[in-house]
Amino acid sequence: MLNVIVSLAVVGVTAGRAQSLLGLAVGLISVVVGALARGRRGPATVALAAGLMGVVWSGVRVANSGPIGSGGGRLGAMVAFAVAVIGAFLGARALARARRAS
């Protein structure tokens, strides 16, 4: 008897995973800039815009990817979406502080 074990898990960086990583990078940039904005209008606007771009990019990736574990980047896009939402929130909060201070 010959037993063959076939793994369906995709190994390596696929195109879908790379797109999810791009969304994560944009989301992380928005989190860092939003955390460091401290009520300044310029960095707060950058953080808000980057966070919204990350939300859109990750949302499109989640909508167009295959199931989790297929190499389509769905789980990474979900994480990137959450990070981008946090970054957009930090940017919006810093922008509100900047408007209140002026």
C-alpha positions in Angstrom: 0.0 0.0 0.0 1.2 3.4 -0.9 0.1 6.2 1.3 0.4 9.7 -0.1 -0.2 12.7 2.1 -1.1 15.8 0.2 -0.9 19.2 1.9 -3.3 21.8 0.6 -1.6 24.6 2.5 0.2 27.1 0.3 3.7 27.9 1.4 5.5 31.2 0.7 4.4 34.6 -0.2 1.6 34.5 -2.8 0.2 37.5 -4.7 -2.8 37.7 -2.3 -0.5 37.5 0.8 1.6 40.3 -0.7 -1.4 42.5 -1.2 -2.5 41.8 2.4 1.0 42.8 3.6 0.7 46.0 1.7 -2.5 46.8 3.5 -0.9 46.0 6.8 2.0 48.3 6.1 -0.3 51.2 5.3 -2.3 50.5 8.4 0.8 50.3 10.6 2.0 53.6 9.2 -1.3 55.2 10.0 -1.1 53.8 13.6 2.4 55.1 14.2 1.7 58.6 12.6 -1.6 58.8 14.5 0.0 57.9 17.8 2.7 60.5 17.3 0.4 63.3 15.9 -0.5 64.6 19.4 -3.0 67.2 18.1 -1.0 68.5 15.2 -3.1 68.9 12.1 -0.7 67.7 9.4 0.3 64.3 10.9 -3.3 63.7 12.0 -4.5 64.2 8.4 -1.9 61.9 7.1 -2.8 59.2 9.7 -6.5 59.5 8.9 -5.9 59.3 5.1 -3.5 56.4 5.4 -5.9 54.6 7.8 -8.8 55.0 5.3 -6.7 53.8 2.4 -5.7 50.7 4.5 -9.3 50.0 5.3 -10.4 50.2 1.7 -7.4 48.2 0.4 -7.9 45.5 3.0 -11.7 45.4 2.5 -11.3 44.8 -1.2 -8.7 42.1 -0.5 -11.1 40.3 2.0 -13.9 40.5 -0.5 -11.9 39.1 -3.4 -9.8 36.4 -1.7 -10.5 32.7 -1.3 -11.0 30.8 1.9 -8.5 31.1 4.8 -5.5 28.9 4.3 -5.7 28.9 0.5 -2.9 31.5 0.0 -5.3 34.2 -0.9 -4.4 36.5 2.0 -7.9 36.7 3.6 -6.7 36.3 7.2 -3.9 38.8 6.7 -6.3 41.2 5.1 -8.6 40.9 8.1 -5.7 41.7 10.5 -4.7 44.6 8.2 -8.3 45.9 8.2 -8.3 46.0 12.0 -5.0 47.7 12.2 -6.1 50.3 9.6 -9.3 51.0 11.5 -7.2 51.7 14.6 -5.0 54.0 12.6 -7.9 55.9 11.2 -9.4 56.3 14.7 -6.1 57.6 16.1 -5.8 60.1 13.1 -9.4 61.3 13.6 -8.9 61.7 17.3 -5.7 63.7 16.8 -7.4 65.8 14.2 -10.3 66.5 16.6 -7.8 67.6 19.2 -6.1 69.9 16.7 -9.3 71.6 15.8 -10.3 72.0 19.4 -6.9 73.5 20.3 -7.0 76.1 17.5 
